Amino acid sequence: IDLFNGKTGDNYTISYSNDKKVYLAIKNLENKRDIDYYLQGVTGIALKDYSYAIKSLKKVKKGKYYSLANITLAIYYSKVKNQHLKGYYYAKKAIKKCDDYNVYLAYCDACVSAKKHKQCVKTIKELNLDKTKGRFNLYLLTCYEKLNKLDLAQNILNGDFVVPDIREGEYSIYSVYVDIYKKIIPHLALRYRLLSQNVI
Protein backbone atom coordinates (compact mmCIF):
# COMPACT_ATOMS: atom_id res chain seq x y z
CA ILE A 1 0.00 0.00 0.00
CA ASP A 2 1.36 3.42 -0.98
CA LEU A 3 0.47 5.50 2.05
CA PHE A 4 1.70 8.71 0.44
CA ASN A 5 0.10 8.37 -3.00
CA GLY A 6 3.47 8.20 -4.72
CA LYS A 7 4.81 11.27 -2.93
CA THR A 8 8.00 11.21 -0.90
CA GLY A 9 10.36 13.54 0.90
CA ASP A 10 9.29 17.18 1.00
CA ASN A 11 5.86 16.26 -0.32
CA TYR A 12 4.89 14.71 3.00
CA THR A 13 2.36 16.87 4.75
CA ILE A 14 1.07 16.99 8.29
CA SER A 15 -2.41 16.25 6.92
CA TYR A 16 -1.40 12.67 7.73
CA SER A 17 -0.66 13.60 11.33
CA ASN A 18 -3.47 11.59 12.91
CA ASP A 19 -2.96 8.49 10.77
CA LYS A 20 -1.37 5.70 12.79
CA LYS A 21 -0.35 3.75 9.66
CA VAL A 22 1.58 6.73 8.39
CA TYR A 23 3.15 7.22 11.81
CA LEU A 24 4.38 3.64 11.89
CA ALA A 25 5.61 3.89 8.28
CA ILE A 26 7.72 6.95 9.12
CA LYS A 27 8.85 5.38 12.38
CA ASN A 28 10.19 2.34 10.54
CA LEU A 29 12.12 4.27 7.91
CA GLU A 30 15.86 3.73 7.77
CA ASN A 31 18.32 6.60 7.34
CA LYS A 32 15.84 9.22 8.49
CA ARG A 33 16.24 12.83 7.40
CA ASP A 34 15.24 15.95 9.27
CA ILE A 35 11.84 16.01 7.59
CA ASP A 36 11.22 12.43 8.70
CA TYR A 37 12.08 13.20 12.33
CA TYR A 38 9.93 16.32 12.19
CA LEU A 39 6.89 14.50 10.79
CA GLN A 40 7.44 11.65 13.20
CA GLY A 41 7.37 14.15 16.05
CA VAL A 42 4.28 16.03 14.86
CA THR A 43 2.43 12.79 14.20
CA GLY A 44 3.51 11.32 17.52
CA ILE A 45 2.12 14.33 19.39
CA ALA A 46 -1.16 14.09 17.47
CA LEU A 47 -1.37 10.42 18.47
CA LYS A 48 -0.31 11.20 22.08
CA ASP A 49 2.93 9.24 21.88
CA TYR A 50 4.60 12.19 23.56
CA SER A 51 7.86 10.71 24.79
CA TYR A 52 8.84 9.28 21.40
CA ALA A 53 7.60 12.37 19.58
CA ILE A 54 9.73 14.71 21.68
CA LYS A 55 12.83 12.56 21.13
CA SER A 56 12.18 12.69 17.38
CA LEU A 57 11.76 16.47 17.27
CA LYS A 58 15.02 16.95 19.17
CA LYS A 59 16.87 14.99 16.46
CA VAL A 60 16.10 17.61 13.79
CA LYS A 61 19.38 19.46 13.24
CA LYS A 62 19.13 22.13 10.55
CA GLY A 63 17.13 24.10 8.00
CA LYS A 64 13.48 25.02 8.14
CA TYR A 65 12.58 21.76 9.86
CA TYR A 66 14.88 22.70 12.73
CA SER A 67 12.80 25.82 13.37
CA LEU A 68 9.54 23.96 12.89
CA ALA A 69 10.63 21.18 15.25
CA ASN A 70 11.63 23.68 17.93
CA ILE A 71 8.43 25.68 17.64
CA THR A 72 6.45 22.43 17.87
CA LEU A 73 8.32 21.66 21.10
CA ALA A 74 7.63 25.21 22.29
CA ILE A 75 3.90 24.85 21.64
CA TYR A 76 3.84 21.47 23.37
CA TYR A 77 5.69 22.61 26.51
CA SER A 78 3.76 25.89 26.71
CA LYS A 79 0.61 23.83 27.26
CA VAL A 80 2.13 21.52 29.88
CA LYS A 81 1.81 22.56 33.52
CA ASN A 82 5.07 23.85 35.02
CA GLN A 83 6.89 23.49 31.68
CA HIS A 84 6.32 27.00 30.29
CA LEU A 85 9.93 28.07 30.65
CA LYS A 86 10.98 25.07 28.62
CA GLY A 87 8.48 26.17 25.97
CA TYR A 88 10.08 29.61 25.92
CA TYR A 89 13.55 28.03 25.58
CA TYR A 90 12.55 26.14 22.42
CA ALA A 91 10.69 29.15 21.03
CA LYS A 92 13.89 31.21 21.28
CA LYS A 93 15.78 28.53 19.38
CA ALA A 94 13.10 28.47 16.68
CA ILE A 95 13.17 32.17 15.81
CA LYS A 96 16.95 32.32 15.53
CA LYS A 97 16.86 30.63 12.13
CA CYS A 98 13.41 31.41 10.84
CA ASP A 99 11.55 34.36 9.36
CA ASP A 100 8.00 33.06 9.46
CA TYR A 101 4.85 34.79 10.67
CA ASN A 102 3.36 31.70 12.36
CA VAL A 103 6.63 30.86 14.11
CA TYR A 104 6.75 34.40 15.54
CA LEU A 105 3.14 34.05 16.72
CA ALA A 106 4.02 30.80 18.50
CA TYR A 107 7.07 32.52 20.01
CA CYS A 108 4.86 35.29 21.42
CA ASP A 109 2.47 32.68 22.83
CA ALA A 110 5.39 30.94 24.53
CA CYS A 111 6.62 34.27 25.97
CA VAL A 112 3.22 35.07 27.45
CA SER A 113 2.83 31.53 28.87
CA ALA A 114 6.27 31.76 30.49
CA LYS A 115 5.62 35.34 31.70
CA LYS A 116 8.50 36.63 29.59
CA HIS A 117 6.64 39.83 28.78
CA LYS A 118 9.69 42.08 28.43
CA GLN A 119 11.30 39.67 25.97
CA CYS A 120 8.09 39.48 23.95
CA VAL A 121 7.87 43.27 23.65
CA LYS A 122 11.55 43.51 22.76
CA THR A 123 11.28 40.96 19.95
CA ILE A 124 8.11 42.49 18.49
CA LYS A 125 9.71 45.95 18.46
CA GLU A 126 13.09 44.81 17.12
CA LEU A 127 11.48 42.98 14.20
CA ASN A 128 8.74 45.60 13.63
CA LEU A 129 6.16 42.84 13.89
CA ASP A 130 3.55 45.24 15.24
CA LYS A 131 3.67 47.04 11.87
CA THR A 132 2.63 43.94 9.93
CA LYS A 133 -0.28 42.24 11.66
CA GLY A 134 -2.79 43.35 14.27
CA ARG A 135 -2.34 40.21 16.29
CA PHE A 136 1.13 41.25 17.39
CA ASN A 137 -0.41 44.40 18.84
CA LEU A 138 -2.66 42.15 20.88
CA TYR A 139 0.47 40.53 22.33
CA LEU A 140 1.85 44.00 23.05
CA LEU A 141 -1.37 44.92 24.85
CA THR A 142 -1.19 41.76 26.93
CA CYS A 143 2.46 42.37 27.84
CA TYR A 144 1.99 46.07 28.60
CA GLU A 145 -0.91 45.20 30.90
CA LYS A 146 1.21 42.62 32.76
CA LEU A 147 4.12 45.09 32.97
CA ASN A 148 1.77 47.87 34.15
CA LYS A 149 2.74 50.07 31.21
CA LEU A 150 -0.81 51.29 30.88
CA ASP A 151 -0.03 54.46 28.91
CA LEU A 152 1.56 52.37 26.17
CA ALA A 153 -1.41 50.03 26.19
CA GLN A 154 -3.81 52.97 25.87
CA ASN A 155 -1.83 54.33 22.92
CA ILE A 156 -2.49 51.09 21.04
CA LEU A 157 -6.16 50.98 22.02
CA ASN A 158 -6.66 54.59 20.94
CA GLY A 159 -4.95 54.02 17.59
CA ASP A 160 -6.15 52.41 14.39
CA PHE A 161 -6.10 48.96 15.94
CA VAL A 162 -7.58 46.00 14.07
CA VAL A 163 -7.06 42.32 14.83
CA PRO A 164 -8.22 40.48 11.69
CA ASP A 165 -6.51 37.17 12.39
CA ILE A 166 -7.67 36.18 15.86
CA ARG A 167 -8.38 32.47 16.15
CA GLU A 168 -11.44 30.86 17.64
CA GLY A 169 -11.00 29.98 21.29
CA GLU A 170 -8.13 32.37 21.92
CA TYR A 171 -8.19 35.34 24.25
CA SER A 172 -9.88 38.32 22.66
CA ILE A 173 -9.20 42.02 22.44
CA TYR A 174 -12.19 42.52 24.76
CA SER A 175 -10.70 40.44 27.59
CA VAL A 176 -7.37 42.29 27.32
CA TYR A 177 -9.24 45.63 27.20
CA VAL A 178 -11.11 44.74 30.40
CA ASP A 179 -7.90 43.74 32.19
CA ILE A 180 -6.25 47.03 31.22
CA TYR A 181 -9.13 49.24 32.29
CA LYS A 182 -9.54 47.38 35.57
CA LYS A 183 -6.14 48.86 36.38
CA ILE A 184 -6.61 52.24 34.71
CA ILE A 185 -9.95 53.20 36.27
CA PRO A 186 -8.87 52.88 39.96
CA HIS A 187 -5.70 54.80 39.08
CA LEU A 188 -7.71 57.61 37.46
CA ALA A 189 -10.18 57.66 40.36
CA LEU A 190 -7.35 58.04 42.87
CA ARG A 191 -5.76 60.79 40.79
CA TYR A 192 -9.09 62.66 40.62
CA ARG A 193 -9.52 62.45 44.42
CA LEU A 194 -5.99 63.75 45.01
CA LEU A 195 -6.55 66.61 42.56
CA SER A 196 -9.85 67.53 44.16
CA GLN A 197 -8.13 67.64 47.56
CA ASN A 198 -5.27 69.75 46.14
CA VAL A 199 -2.81 67.05 47.10
CA ILE A 200 -1.23 67.00 43.63
CORZIFEN-V745822 format. One record per residue. N is the residue number from 0. RES is the residue in one small letter. PSI is psi in radians with two decimals (none if undefined). NEAR is the number of other ideal C-beta (glycine too) atoms within 10 Angstrom. Layout:
((N	RES	PSI	NEAR) (N	RES	PSI	NEAR))
//
This chain:
((0	i	2.27	5) (1	d	1.72	7) (2	l	-0.41	13) (3	f	0.27	15) (4	n	0.74	6) (5	g	-0.06	6) (6	k	2.51	11) (7	t	3.05	9) (8	g	-2.22	9) (9	d	-0.10	10) (10	n	-0.10	10) (11	y	2.57	18) (12	t	2.76	10) (13	i	0.12	13) (14	s	-0.28	8) (15	y	0.12	18) (16	s	-0.33	16) (17	n	0.31	11) (18	d	1.95	14) (19	k	-0.59	11) (20	k	-0.74	10) (21	v	-0.72	19) (22	y	-0.83	22) (23	l	-0.62	12) (24	a	-0.77	16) (25	i	-0.70	24) (26	k	-0.57	15) (27	n	0.02	8) (28	l	2.52	12) (29	e	2.74	5) (30	n	0.96	5) (31	k	2.51	17) (32	r	3.07	15) (33	d	-0.71	17) (34	i	-0.60	20) (35	d	-0.77	20) (36	y	-0.68	22) (37	y	-0.87	26) (38	l	-0.61	25) (39	q	-0.70	25) (40	g	-0.83	29) (41	v	-0.77	21) (42	t	-0.70	25) (43	g	-0.68	22) (44	i	-0.75	20) (45	a	-0.60	16) (46	l	0.13	17) (47	k	0.46	7) (48	d	1.17	17) (49	y	-0.78	13) (50	s	-0.84	8) (51	y	-0.67	15) (52	a	-0.78	23) (53	i	-0.74	17) (54	k	-0.69	13) (55	s	-0.80	24) (56	l	-0.60	25) (57	k	-0.22	14) (58	k	-0.16	14) (59	v	2.22	25) (60	k	-0.44	11) (61	k	3.00	9) (62	g	-2.87	15) (63	k	-0.51	16) (64	y	-0.40	21) (65	y	-0.84	19) (66	s	-0.75	21) (67	l	-0.69	25) (68	a	-0.75	28) (69	n	-0.64	26) (70	i	-0.53	27) (71	t	-0.75	23) (72	l	-0.69	25) (73	a	-0.80	29) (74	i	-0.75	18) (75	y	-0.92	19) (76	y	-0.49	22) (77	s	-0.33	22) (78	k	-0.06	12) (79	v	2.30	12) (80	k	2.33	5) (81	n	0.29	7) (82	q	0.25	15) (83	h	-0.62	20) (84	l	-0.58	14) (85	k	-0.66	17) (86	g	-0.74	26) (87	y	-0.69	24) (88	y	-0.81	17) (89	y	-0.55	23) (90	a	-0.69	30) (91	k	-0.73	17) (92	k	-0.66	18) (93	a	-0.73	25) (94	i	-0.18	21) (95	k	-0.53	9) (96	k	0.58	13) (97	c	2.48	18) (98	d	1.27	9) (99	d	2.31	15) (100	y	-0.84	13) (101	n	-0.56	10) (102	v	-0.72	20) (103	y	-0.65	24) (104	l	-0.79	18) (105	a	-0.63	23) (106	y	-0.81	30) (107	c	-0.69	26) (108	d	-0.77	21) (109	a	-0.70	29) (110	c	-0.84	28) (111	v	-0.74	19) (112	s	-0.65	20) (113	a	0.06	21) (114	k	0.58	14) (115	k	1.08	22) (116	h	-0.67	19) (117	k	-0.73	12) (118	q	-0.63	18) (119	c	-0.83	26) (120	v	-0.78	22) (121	k	-0.80	13) (122	t	-0.78	20) (123	i	-0.75	22) (124	k	-0.74	13) (125	e	-0.63	8) (126	l	0.05	14) (127	n	0.60	9) (128	l	-0.50	20) (129	d	-0.21	17) (130	k	-0.15	10) (131	t	-0.80	13) (132	k	2.46	16) (133	g	-0.48	16) (134	r	-0.53	22) (135	f	-0.52	24) (136	n	-0.53	21) (137	l	-0.69	22) (138	y	-0.72	24) (139	l	-0.77	25) (140	l	-0.82	22) (141	t	-0.80	22) (142	c	-0.74	24) (143	y	-0.65	22) (144	e	-0.77	22) (145	k	-0.57	16) (146	l	0.02	14) (147	n	0.53	11) (148	k	1.23	15) (149	l	-0.52	17) (150	d	-0.73	9) (151	l	-0.65	16) (152	a	-0.75	25) (153	q	-0.64	15) (154	n	-0.69	13) (155	i	-0.79	18) (156	l	-0.58	18) (157	n	-0.10	8) (158	g	-2.96	9) (159	d	1.37	6) (160	f	2.03	14) (161	v	2.38	11) (162	v	1.55	15) (163	p	-0.23	7) (164	d	0.51	12) (165	i	2.51	13) (166	r	2.59	7) (167	e	2.34	4) (168	g	-0.16	6) (169	e	2.87	10) (170	y	2.57	12) (171	s	2.92	12) (172	i	-0.59	17) (173	y	-0.79	8) (174	s	-0.66	11) (175	v	-0.73	21) (176	y	-0.81	14) (177	v	-0.77	11) (178	d	-0.70	16) (179	i	-0.83	19) (180	y	-0.31	17) (181	k	-0.55	10) (182	k	-0.66	13) (183	i	-0.76	16) (184	i	-0.83	10) (185	p	-0.64	10) (186	h	-0.79	12) (187	l	-0.66	12) (188	a	-0.75	10) (189	l	-0.76	11) (190	r	-0.71	12) (191	y	-0.74	10) (192	r	-0.73	11) (193	l	-0.68	11) (194	l	-0.74	10) (195	s	-0.43	9) (196	q	0.12	8) (197	n	0.56	6) (198	v	-0.59	8) (199	i	none	9))
//
